[in-house]
Amino acid sequence: MSRFMYLVPAGRPRASADGWHQATATISRYCHGLCRDIAIKKKSTIRALVVILTRVICVFVAALLGFATTIIPRWFTYYVSCGLFAVFGIKMLREGSADLSHMV
């Protein structure tokens, strides 16, 4: 009997070379499939990465703007927000009236 026999519990199967080869073959198949998928679906993969990065950048910018409102005085942000509301409201009304004139 081998002296290492007592290191492996009796109820568990011992590791064999076949198990190792199966594990490496599974990992190899997974890596090949992933590379093939990326090569075939390159556009969709790039689009997914762009969407993820865009969301991260948008969240970062929103956090910076939220932090900026704590630094800038409240009266200033109040008047700037009123001005932006007026500017974009007038722009929306002008675009709406232009669309109405094209429909008639």
Phi and psi restraints in degrees (range 20) as a CNS / XPLOR table:
assign (resid 1 and name C) (resid 2 and name N)
       (resid 2 and name CA) (resid 2 and name C) 1.0 -80.4 20.0 2
assign (resid 2 and name N) (resid 2 and name CA)
       (resid 2 and name C) (resid 3 and name N) 1.0 148.3 20.0 2
assign (resid 2 and name C) (resid 3 and name N)
       (resid 3 and name CA) (resid 3 and name C) 1.0 -76.2 20.0 2
assign (resid 3 and name N) (resid 3 and name CA)
       (resid 3 and name C) (resid 4 and name N) 1.0 -16.1 20.0 2
assign (resid 3 and name C) (resid 4 and name N)
       (resid 4 and name CA) (resid 4 and name C) 1.0 -86.8 20.0 2
assign (resid 4 and name N) (resid 4 and name CA)
       (resid 4 and name C) (resid 5 and name N) 1.0 -3.2 20.0 2
assign (resid 4 and name C) (resid 5 and name N)
       (resid 5 and name CA) (resid 5 and name C) 1.0 -62.6 20.0 2
assign (resid 5 and name N) (resid 5 and name CA)
       (resid 5 and name C) (resid 6 and name N) 1.0 -29.7 20.0 2
assign (resid 5 and name C) (resid 6 and name N)
       (resid 6 and name CA) (resid 6 and name C) 1.0 -79.6 20.0 2
assign (resid 6 and name N) (resid 6 and name CA)
       (resid 6 and name C) (resid 7 and name N) 1.0 -10.4 20.0 2
assign (resid 6 and name C) (resid 7 and name N)
       (resid 7 and name CA) (resid 7 and name C) 1.0 -77.9 20.0 2
assign (resid 7 and name N) (resid 7 and name CA)
       (resid 7 and name C) (resid 8 and name N) 1.0 -23.0 20.0 2
assign (resid 7 and name C) (resid 8 and name N)
       (resid 8 and name CA) (resid 8 and name C) 1.0 -100.1 20.0 2
assign (resid 8 and name N) (resid 8 and name CA)
       (resid 8 and name C) (resid 9 and name N) 1.0 124.7 20.0 2
assign (resid 8 and name C) (resid 9 and name N)
       (resid 9 and name CA) (resid 9 and name C) 1.0 -59.9 20.0 2
assign (resid 9 and name N) (resid 9 and name CA)
       (resid 9 and name C) (resid 10 and name N) 1.0 149.9 20.0 2
assign (resid 9 and name C) (resid 10 and name N)
       (resid 10 and name CA) (resid 10 and name C) 1.0 -66.3 20.0 2
assign (resid 10 and name N) (resid 10 and name CA)
       (resid 10 and name C) (resid 11 and name N) 1.0 -32.6 20.0 2
assign (resid 10 and name C) (resid 11 and name N)
       (resid 11 and name CA) (resid 11 and name C) 1.0 -78.6 20.0 2
assign (resid 11 and name N) (resid 11 and name CA)
       (resid 11 and name C) (resid 12 and name N) 1.0 -17.7 20.0 2
assign (resid 11 and name C) (resid 12 and name N)
       (resid 12 and name CA) (resid 12 and name C) 1.0 -95.3 20.0 2
assign (resid 12 and name N) (resid 12 and name CA)
       (resid 12 and name C) (resid 13 and name N) 1.0 143.7 20.0 2
assign (resid 12 and name C) (resid 13 and name N)
       (resid 13 and name CA) (resid 13 and name C) 1.0 -72.9 20.0 2
assign (resid 13 and name N) (resid 13 and name CA)
       (resid 13 and name C) (resid 14 and name N) 1.0 149.2 20.0 2
assign (resid 13 and name C) (resid 14 and name N)
       (resid 14 and name CA) (resid 14 and name C) 1.0 -78.8 20.0 2
assign (resid 14 and name N) (resid 14 and name CA)
       (resid 14 and name C) (resid 15 and name N) 1.0 150.4 20.0 2
assign (resid 14 and name C) (resid 15 and name N)
       (resid 15 and name CA) (resid 15 and name C) 1.0 -68.5 20.0 2
assign (resid 15 and name N) (resid 15 and name CA)
       (resid 15 and name C) (resid 16 and name N) 1.0 136.7 20.0 2
assign (resid 15 and name C) (resid 16 and name N)
       (resid 16 and name CA) (resid 16 and name C) 1.0 -124.8 20.0 2
assign (resid 16 and name N) (resid 16 and name CA)
       (resid 16 and name C) (resid 17 and name N) 1.0 170.1 20.0 2
assign (resid 16 and name C) (resid 17 and name N)
       (resid 17 and name CA) (resid 17 and name C) 1.0 -66.1 20.0 2
assign (resid 17 and name N) (resid 17 and name CA)
       (resid 17 and name C) (resid 18 and name N) 1.0 -31.6 20.0 2
assign (resid 17 and name C) (resid 18 and name N)
       (resid 18 and name CA) (resid 18 and name C) 1.0 -64.5 20.0 2
assign (resid 18 and name N) (resid 18 and name CA)
       (resid 18 and name C) (resid 19 and name N) 1.0 -39.1 20.0 2
assign (resid 18 and name C) (resid 19 and name N)
       (resid 19 and name CA) (resid 19 and name C) 1.0 -63.3 20.0 2
assign (resid 19 and name N) (resid 19 and name CA)
       (resid 19 and name C) (resid 20 and name N) 1.0 -40.2 20.0 2
assign (resid 19 and name C) (resid 20 and name N)
       (resid 20 and name CA) (resid 20 and name C) 1.0 -65.2 20.0 2
assign (resid 20 and name N) (resid 20 and name CA)
       (resid 20 and name C) (resid 21 and name N) 1.0 -43.0 20.0 2
assign (resid 20 and name C) (resid 21 and name N)
       (resid 21 and name CA) (resid 21 and name C) 1.0 -66.5 20.0 2
assign (resid 21 and name N) (resid 21 and name CA)
       (resid 21 and name C) (resid 22 and name N) 1.0 -36.8 20.0 2
assign (resid 21 and name C) (resid 22 and name N)
       (resid 22 and name CA) (resid 22 and name C) 1.0 -65.4 20.0 2
assign (resid 22 and name N) (resid 22 and name CA)
       (resid 22 and name C) (resid 23 and name N) 1.0 -40.9 20.0 2
assign (resid 22 and name C) (resid 23 and name N)
       (resid 23 and name CA) (resid 23 and name C) 1.0 -65.0 20.0 2
assign (resid 23 and name N) (resid 23 and name CA)
       (resid 23 and name C) (resid 24 and name N) 1.0 -45.3 20.0 2
assign (resid 23 and name C) (resid 24 and name N)
       (resid 24 and name CA) (resid 24 and name C) 1.0 -67.9 20.0 2
assign (resid 24 and name N) (resid 24 and name CA)
       (resid 24 and name C) (resid 25 and name N) 1.0 -35.1 20.0 2
assign (resid 24 and name C) (resid 25 and name N)
       (resid 25 and name CA) (resid 25 and name C) 1.0 -66.3 20.0 2
assign (resid 25 and name N) (resid 25 and name CA)
       (resid 25 and name C) (resid 26 and name N) 1.0 -38.2 20.0 2
assign (resid 25 and name C) (resid 26 and name N)
       (resid 26 and name CA) (resid 26 and name C) 1.0 -65.8 20.0 2
assign (resid 26 and name N) (resid 26 and name CA)
       (resid 26 and name C) (resid 27 and name N) 1.0 -44.6 20.0 2
assign (resid 26 and name C) (resid 27 and name N)
       (resid 27 and name CA) (resid 27 and name C) 1.0 -63.7 20.0 2
assign (resid 27 and name N) (resid 27 and name CA)
       (resid 27 and name C) (resid 28 and name N) 1.0 -41.3 20.0 2
assign (resid 27 and name C) (resid 28 and name N)
       (resid 28 and name CA) (resid 28 and name C) 1.0 -62.7 20.0 2
assign (resid 28 and name N) (resid 28 and name CA)
       (resid 28 and name C) (resid 29 and name N) 1.0 -44.7 20.0 2
assign (resid 28 and name C) (resid 29 and name N)
       (resid 29 and name CA) (resid 29 and name C) 1.0 -62.1 20.0 2
assign (resid 29 and name N) (resid 29 and name CA)
       (resid 29 and name C) (resid 30 and name N) 1.0 -40.5 20.0 2
assign (resid 29 and name C) (resid 30 and name N)
       (resid 30 and name CA) (resid 30 and name C) 1.0 -62.2 20.0 2
assign (resid 30 and name N) (resid 30 and name CA)
       (resid 30 and name C) (resid 31 and name N) 1.0 -46.3 20.0 2
assign (resid 30 and name C) (resid 31 and name N)
       (resid 31 and name CA) (resid 31 and name C) 1.0 -64.4 20.0 2
assign (resid 31 and name N) (resid 31 and name CA)
       (resid 31 and name C) (resid 32 and name N) 1.0 -42.3 20.0 2
assign (resid 31 and name C) (resid 32 and name N)
       (resid 32 and name CA) (resid 32 and name C) 1.0 -64.1 20.0 2
assign (resid 32 and name N) (resid 32 and name CA)
       (resid 32 and name C) (resid 33 and name N) 1.0 -42.0 20.0 2
assign (resid 32 and name C) (resid 33 and name N)
       (resid 33 and name CA) (resid 33 and name C) 1.0 -64.1 20.0 2
assign (resid 33 and name N) (resid 33 and name CA)
       (resid 33 and name C) (resid 34 and name N) 1.0 -40.2 20.0 2
assign (resid 33 and name C) (resid 34 and name N)
       (resid 34 and name CA) (resid 34 and name C) 1.0 -64.6 20.0 2
assign (resid 34 and name N) (resid 34 and name CA)
       (resid 34 and name C) (resid 35 and name N) 1.0 -44.7 20.0 2
assign (resid 34 and name C) (resid 35 and name N)
       (resid 35 and name CA) (resid 35 and name C) 1.0 -63.5 20.0 2
assign (resid 35 and name N) (resid 35 and name CA)
       (resid 35 and name C) (resid 36 and name N) 1.0 -41.4 20.0 2
assign (resid 35 and name C) (resid 36 and name N)
       (resid 36 and name CA) (resid 36 and name C) 1.0 -65.4 20.0 2
assign (resid 36 and name N) (resid 36 and name CA)
       (resid 36 and name C) (resid 37 and name N) 1.0 -40.5 20.0 2
assign (resid 36 and name C) (resid 37 and name N)
       (resid 37 and name CA) (resid 37 and name C) 1.0 -64.3 20.0 2
assign (resid 37 and name N) (resid 37 and name CA)
       (resid 37 and name C) (resid 38 and name N) 1.0 -42.1 20.0 2
assign (resid 37 and name C) (resid 38 and name N)
       (resid 38 and name CA) (resid 38 and name C) 1.0 -66.1 20.0 2
assign (resid 38 and name N) (resid 38 and name CA)
       (resid 38 and name C) (resid 39 and name N) 1.0 -40.1 20.0 2
assign (resid 38 and name C) (resid 39 and name N)
       (resid 39 and name CA) (resid 39 and name C) 1.0 -67.1 20.0 2
assign (resid 39 and name N) (resid 39 and name CA)
       (resid 39 and name C) (resid 40 and name N) 1.0 -39.0 20.0 2
assign (resid 39 and name C) (resid 40 and name N)
       (resid 40 and name CA) (resid 40 and name C) 1.0 -76.5 20.0 2
assign (resid 40 and name N) (resid 40 and name CA)
       (resid 40 and name C) (resid 41 and name N) 1.0 -44.1 20.0 2
assign (resid 40 and name C) (resid 41 and name N)
       (resid 41 and name CA) (resid 41 and name C) 1.0 -104.9 20.0 2
assign (resid 41 and name N) (resid 41 and name CA)
       (resid 41 and name C) (resid 42 and name N) 1.0 49.0 20.0 2
assign (resid 41 and name C) (resid 42 and name N)
       (resid 42 and name CA) (resid 42 and name C) 1.0 -62.3 20.0 2
assign (resid 42 and name N) (resid 42 and name CA)
       (resid 42 and name C) (resid 43 and name N) 1.0 -41.7 20.0 2
assign (resid 42 and name C) (resid 43 and name N)
       (resid 43 and name CA) (resid 43 and name C) 1.0 -64.2 20.0 2
assign (resid 43 and name N) (resid 43 and name CA)
       (resid 43 and name C) (resid 44 and name N) 1.0 -46.8 20.0 2
assign (resid 43 and name C) (resid 44 and name N)
       (resid 44 and name CA) (resid 44 and name C) 1.0 -67.3 20.0 2
assign (resid 44 and name N) (resid 44 and name CA)
       (resid 44 and name C) (resid 45 and name N) 1.0 -33.1 20.0 2
assign (resid 44 and name C) (resid 45 and name N)
       (resid 45 and name CA) (resid 45 and name C) 1.0 -67.8 20.0 2
assign (resid 45 and name N) (resid 45 and name CA)
       (resid 45 and name C) (resid 46 and name N) 1.0 -43.0 20.0 2
assign (resid 45 and name C) (resid 46 and name N)
       (resid 46 and name CA) (resid 46 and name C) 1.0 -65.1 20.0 2
assign (resid 46 and name N) (resid 46 and name CA)
       (resid 46 and name C) (resid 47 and name N) 1.0 -41.0 20.0 2
assign (resid 46 and name C) (resid 47 and name N)
       (resid 47 and name CA) (resid 47 and name C) 1.0 -61.1 20.0 2
assign (resid 47 and name N) (resid 47 and name CA)
       (resid 47 and name C) (resid 48 and name N) 1.0 -42.3 20.0 2
assign (resid 47 and name C) (resid 48 and name N)
       (resid 48 and name CA) (resid 48 and name C) 1.0 -63.2 20.0 2
assign (resid 48 and name N) (resid 48 and name CA)
       (resid 48 and name C) (resid 49 and name N) 1.0 -41.7 20.0 2
assign (resid 48 and name C) (resid 49 and name N)
       (resid 49 and name CA) (resid 49 and name C) 1.0 -64.9 20.0 2
assign (resid 49 and name N) (resid 49 and name CA)
       (resid 49 and name C) (resid 50 and name N) 1.0 -39.9 20.0 2
assign (resid 49 and name C) (resid 50 and name N)
       (resid 50 and name CA) (resid 50 and name C) 1.0 -64.2 20.0 2
assign (resid 50 and name N) (resid 50 and name CA)
       (resid 50 and name C) (resid 51 and name N) 1.0 -41.7 20.0 2
assign (resid 50 and name C) (resid 51 and name N)
       (resid 51 and name CA) (resid 51 and name C) 1.0 -62.8 20.0 2
assign (resid 51 and name N) (resid 51 and name CA)
       (resid 51 and name C) (resid 52 and name N) 1.0 -43.5 20.0 2
assign (resid 51 and name C) (resid 52 and name N)
       (resid 52 and name CA) (resid 52 and name C) 1.0 -63.3 20.0 2
assign (resid 52 and name N) (resid 52 and name CA)
       (resid 52 and name C) (resid 53 and name N) 1.0 -46.4 20.0 2
assign (resid 52 and name C) (resid 53 and name N)
       (resid 53 and name CA) (resid 53 and name C) 1.0 -66.1 20.0 2
assign (resid 53 and name N) (resid 53 and name CA)
       (resid 53 and name C) (resid 54 and name N) 1.0 -37.7 20.0 2
assign (resid 53 and name C) (resid 54 and name N)
       (resid 54 and name CA) (resid 54 and name C) 1.0 -63.7 20.0 2
assign (resid 54 and name N) (resid 54 and name CA)
       (resid 54 and name C) (resid 55 and name N) 1.0 -42.5 20.0 2
assign (resid 54 and name C) (resid 55 and name N)
       (resid 55 and name CA) (resid 55 and name C) 1.0 -63.5 20.0 2
assign (resid 55 and name N) (resid 55 and name CA)
       (resid 55 and name C) (resid 56 and name N) 1.0 -40.3 20.0 2
assign (resid 55 and name C) (resid 56 and name N)
       (resid 56 and name CA) (resid 56 and name C) 1.0 -64.2 20.0 2
assign (resid 56 and name N) (resid 56 and name CA)
       (resid 56 and name C) (resid 57 and name N) 1.0 -43.2 20.0 2
assign (resid 56 and name C) (resid 57 and name N)
       (resid 57 and name CA) (resid 57 and name C) 1.0 -65.8 20.0 2
assign (resid 57 and name N) (resid 57 and name CA)
       (resid 57 and name C) (resid 58 and name N) 1.0 -41.7 20.0 2
assign (resid 57 and name C) (resid 58 and name N)
       (resid 58 and name CA) (resid 58 and name C) 1.0 -62.4 20.0 2
assign (resid 58 and name N) (resid 58 and name CA)
       (resid 58 and name C) (resid 59 and name N) 1.0 -41.9 20.0 2
assign (resid 58 and name C) (resid 59 and name N)
       (resid 59 and name CA) (resid 59 and name C) 1.0 -65.1 20.0 2
assign (resid 59 and name N) (resid 59 and name CA)
       (resid 59 and name C) (resid 60 and name N) 1.0 -40.5 20.0 2
assign (resid 59 and name C) (resid 60 and name N)
       (resid 60 and name CA) (resid 60 and name C) 1.0 -63.3 20.0 2
assign (resid 60 and name N) (resid 60 and name CA)
       (resid 60 and name C) (resid 61 and name N) 1.0 -45.3 20.0 2
assign (resid 60 and name C) (resid 61 and name N)
       (resid 61 and name CA) (resid 61 and name C) 1.0 -64.8 20.0 2
assign (resid 61 and name N) (resid 61 and name CA)
       (resid 61 and name C) (resid 62 and name N) 1.0 -41.8 20.0 2
assign (resid 61 and name C) (resid 62 and name N)
       (resid 62 and name CA) (resid 62 and name C) 1.0 -62.8 20.0 2
assign (resid 62 and name N) (resid 62 and name CA)
       (resid 62 and name C) (resid 63 and name N) 1.0 -38.9 20.0 2
assign (resid 62 and name C) (resid 63 and name N)
       (resid 63 and name CA) (resid 63 and name C) 1.0 -65.6 20.0 2
assign (resid 63 and name N) (resid 63 and name CA)
       (resid 63 and name C) (resid 64 and name N) 1.0 -40.2 20.0 2
assign (resid 63 and name C) (resid 64 and name N)
       (resid 64 and name CA) (resid 64 and name C) 1.0 -64.5 20.0 2
assign (resid 64 and name N) (resid 64 and name CA)
       (resid 64 and name C) (resid 65 and name N) 1.0 -41.5 20.0 2
assign (resid 64 and name C) (resid 65 and name N)
       (resid 65 and name CA) (resid 65 and name C) 1.0 -66.3 20.0 2
assign (resid 65 and name N) (resid 65 and name CA)
       (resid 65 and name C) (resid 66 and name N) 1.0 -38.5 20.0 2
assign (resid 65 and name C) (resid 66 and name N)
       (resid 66 and name CA) (resid 66 and name C) 1.0 -63.0 20.0 2
assign (resid 66 and name N) (resid 66 and name CA)
       (resid 66 and name C) (resid 67 and name N) 1.0 -38.5 20.0 2
assign (resid 66 and name C) (resid 67 and name N)
       (resid 67 and name CA) (resid 67 and name C) 1.0 -70.1 20.0 2
assign (resid 67 and name N) (resid 67 and name CA)
       (resid 67 and name C) (resid 68 and name N) 1.0 -34.8 20.0 2
assign (resid 67 and name C) (resid 68 and name N)
       (resid 68 and name CA) (resid 68 and name C) 1.0 -64.7 20.0 2
assign (resid 68 and name N) (resid 68 and name CA)
       (resid 68 and name C) (resid 69 and name N) 1.0 -32.1 20.0 2
assign (resid 68 and name C) (resid 69 and name N)
       (resid 69 and name CA) (resid 69 and name C) 1.0 -69.8 20.0 2
assign (resid 69 and name N) (resid 69 and name CA)
       (resid 69 and name C) (resid 70 and name N) 1.0 -19.2 20.0 2
assign (resid 69 and name C) (resid 70 and name N)
       (resid 70 and name CA) (resid 70 and name C) 1.0 -80.8 20.0 2
assign (resid 70 and name N) (resid 70 and name CA)
       (resid 70 and name C) (resid 71 and name N) 1.0 -22.7 20.0 2
assign (resid 70 and name C) (resid 71 and name N)
       (resid 71 and name CA) (resid 71 and name C) 1.0 -88.2 20.0 2
assign (resid 71 and name N) (resid 71 and name CA)
       (resid 71 and name C) (resid 72 and name N) 1.0 -43.7 20.0 2
assign (resid 71 and name C) (resid 72 and name N)
       (resid 72 and name CA) (resid 72 and name C) 1.0 -73.4 20.0 2
assign (resid 72 and name N) (resid 72 and name CA)
       (resid 72 and name C) (resid 73 and name N) 1.0 141.3 20.0 2
assign (resid 72 and name C) (resid 73 and name N)
       (resid 73 and name CA) (resid 73 and name C) 1.0 -61.3 20.0 2
assign (resid 73 and name N) (resid 73 and name CA)
       (resid 73 and name C) (resid 74 and name N) 1.0 150.0 20.0 2
assign (resid 73 and name C) (resid 74 and name N)
       (resid 74 and name CA) (resid 74 and name C) 1.0 -64.2 20.0 2
assign (resid 74 and name N) (resid 74 and name CA)
       (resid 74 and name C) (resid 75 and name N) 1.0 -39.5 20.0 2
assign (resid 74 and name C) (resid 75 and name N)
       (resid 75 and name CA) (resid 75 and name C) 1.0 -64.1 20.0 2
assign (resid 75 and name N) (resid 75 and name CA)
       (resid 75 and name C) (resid 76 and name N) 1.0 -34.8 20.0 2
assign (resid 75 and name C) (resid 76 and name N)
       (resid 76 and name CA) (resid 76 and name C) 1.0 -68.3 20.0 2
assign (resid 76 and name N) (resid 76 and name CA)
       (resid 76 and name C) (resid 77 and name N) 1.0 -46.2 20.0 2
assign (resid 76 and name C) (resid 77 and name N)
       (resid 77 and name CA) (resid 77 and name C) 1.0 -65.2 20.0 2
assign (resid 77 and name N) (resid 77 and name CA)
       (resid 77 and name C) (resid 78 and name N) 1.0 -31.2 20.0 2
assign (resid 77 and name C) (resid 78 and name N)
       (resid 78 and name CA) (resid 78 and name C) 1.0 -63.4 20.0 2
assign (resid 78 and name N) (resid 78 and name CA)
       (resid 78 and name C) (resid 79 and name N) 1.0 -50.2 20.0 2
assign (resid 78 and name C) (resid 79 and name N)
       (resid 79 and name CA) (resid 79 and name C) 1.0 -69.9 20.0 2
assign (resid 79 and name N) (resid 79 and name CA)
       (resid 79 and name C) (resid 80 and name N) 1.0 -36.1 20.0 2
assign (resid 79 and name C) (resid 80 and name N)
       (resid 80 and name CA) (resid 80 and name C) 1.0 -65.6 20.0 2
assign (resid 80 and name N) (resid 80 and name CA)
       (resid 80 and name C) (resid 81 and name N) 1.0 -42.3 20.0 2
assign (resid 80 and name C) (resid 81 and name N)
       (resid 81 and name CA) (resid 81 and name C) 1.0 -66.2 20.0 2
assign (resid 81 and name N) (resid 81 and name CA)
       (resid 81 and name C) (resid 82 and name N) 1.0 -37.5 20.0 2
assign (resid 81 and name C) (resid 82 and name N)
       (resid 82 and name CA) (resid 82 and name C) 1.0 -63.5 20.0 2
assign (resid 82 and name N) (resid 82 and name CA)
       (resid 82 and name C) (resid 83 and name N) 1.0 -42.5 20.0 2
assign (resid 82 and name C) (resid 83 and name N)
       (resid 83 and name CA) (resid 83 and name C) 1.0 -63.8 20.0 2
assign (resid 83 and name N) (resid 83 and name CA)
       (resid 83 and name C) (resid 84 and name N) 1.0 -44.3 20.0 2
assign (resid 83 and name C) (resid 84 and name N)
       (resid 84 and name CA) (resid 84 and name C) 1.0 -64.8 20.0 2
assign (resid 84 and name N) (resid 84 and name CA)
       (resid 84 and name C) (resid 85 and name N) 1.0 -38.2 20.0 2
assign (resid 84 and name C) (resid 85 and name N)
       (resid 85 and name CA) (resid 85 and name C) 1.0 -61.7 20.0 2
assign (resid 85 and name N) (resid 85 and name CA)
       (resid 85 and name C) (resid 86 and name N) 1.0 -42.7 20.0 2
assign (resid 85 and name C) (resid 86 and name N)
       (resid 86 and name CA) (resid 86 and name C) 1.0 -66.4 20.0 2
assign (resid 86 and name N) (resid 86 and name CA)
       (resid 86 and name C) (resid 87 and name N) 1.0 -44.8 20.0 2
assign (resid 86 and name C) (resid 87 and name N)
       (resid 87 and name CA) (resid 87 and name C) 1.0 -62.3 20.0 2
assign (resid 87 and name N) (resid 87 and name CA)
       (resid 87 and name C) (resid 88 and name N) 1.0 -49.1 20.0 2
assign (resid 87 and name C) (resid 88 and name N)
       (resid 88 and name CA) (resid 88 and name C) 1.0 -73.6 20.0 2
assign (resid 88 and name N) (resid 88 and name CA)
       (resid 88 and name C) (resid 89 and name N) 1.0 -28.3 20.0 2
assign (resid 88 and name C) (resid 89 and name N)
       (resid 89 and name CA) (resid 89 and name C) 1.0 -66.1 20.0 2
assign (resid 89 and name N) (resid 89 and name CA)
       (resid 89 and name C) (resid 90 and name N) 1.0 -44.1 20.0 2
assign (resid 89 and name C) (resid 90 and name N)
       (resid 90 and name CA) (resid 90 and name C) 1.0 -65.2 20.0 2
assign (resid 90 and name N) (resid 90 and name CA)
       (resid 90 and name C) (resid 91 and name N) 1.0 -40.9 20.0 2
assign (resid 90 and name C) (resid 91 and name N)
       (resid 91 and name CA) (resid 91 and name C) 1.0 -60.6 20.0 2
assign (resid 91 and name N) (resid 91 and name CA)
       (resid 91 and name C) (resid 92 and name N) 1.0 -42.9 20.0 2
assign (resid 91 and name C) (resid 92 and name N)
       (resid 92 and name CA) (resid 92 and name C) 1.0 -64.9 20.0 2
assign (resid 92 and name N) (resid 92 and name CA)
       (resid 92 and name C) (resid 93 and name N) 1.0 -40.7 20.0 2
assign (resid 92 and name C) (resid 93 and name N)
       (resid 93 and name CA) (resid 93 and name C) 1.0 -64.9 20.0 2
assign (resid 93 and name N) (resid 93 and name CA)
       (resid 93 and name C) (resid 94 and name N) 1.0 -40.0 20.0 2
assign (resid 93 and name C) (resid 94 and name N)
       (resid 94 and name CA) (resid 94 and name C) 1.0 -65.7 20.0 2
assign (resid 94 and name N) (resid 94 and name CA)
       (resid 94 and name C) (resid 95 and name N) 1.0 -41.9 20.0 2
assign (resid 94 and name C) (resid 95 and name N)
       (resid 95 and name CA) (resid 95 and name C) 1.0 -66.3 20.0 2
assign (resid 95 and name N) (resid 95 and name CA)
       (resid 95 and name C) (resid 96 and name N) 1.0 -36.9 20.0 2
assign (resid 95 and name C) (resid 96 and name N)
       (resid 96 and name CA) (resid 96 and name C) 1.0 -65.9 20.0 2
assign (resid 96 and name N) (resid 96 and name CA)
       (resid 96 and name C) (resid 97 and name N) 1.0 -41.4 20.0 2
assign (resid 96 and name C) (resid 97 and name N)
       (resid 97 and name CA) (resid 97 and name C) 1.0 -69.9 20.0 2
assign (resid 97 and name N) (resid 97 and name CA)
       (resid 97 and name C) (resid 98 and name N) 1.0 -32.9 20.0 2
assign (resid 97 and name C) (resid 98 and name N)
       (resid 98 and name CA) (resid 98 and name C) 1.0 -66.4 20.0 2
assign (resid 98 and name N) (resid 98 and name CA)
       (resid 98 and name C) (resid 99 and name N) 1.0 -38.4 20.0 2
assign (resid 98 and name C) (resid 99 and name N)
       (resid 99 and name CA) (resid 99 and name C) 1.0 -66.8 20.0 2
assign (resid 99 and name N) (resid 99 and name CA)
       (resid 99 and name C) (resid 100 and name N) 1.0 -36.8 20.0 2
assign (resid 99 and name C) (resid 100 and name N)
       (resid 100 and name CA) (resid 100 and name C) 1.0 -66.0 20.0 2
assign (resid 100 and name N) (resid 100 and name CA)
       (resid 100 and name C) (resid 101 and name N) 1.0 -38.7 20.0 2
assign (resid 100 and name C) (resid 101 and name N)
       (resid 101 and name CA) (resid 101 and name C) 1.0 -67.8 20.0 2
assign (resid 101 and name N) (resid 101 and name CA)
       (resid 101 and name C) (resid 102 and name N) 1.0 -30.3 20.0 2
assign (resid 101 and name C) (resid 102 and name N)
       (resid 102 and name CA) (resid 102 and name C) 1.0 -74.3 20.0 2
assign (resid 102 and name N) (resid 102 and name CA)
       (resid 102 and name C) (resid 103 and name N) 1.0 -28.3 20.0 2
assign (resid 102 and name C) (resid 103 and name N)
       (resid 103 and name CA) (resid 103 and name C) 1.0 -75.8 20.0 2
assign (resid 103 and name N) (resid 103 and name CA)
       (resid 103 and name C) (resid 104 and name N) 1.0 -30.4 20.0 2
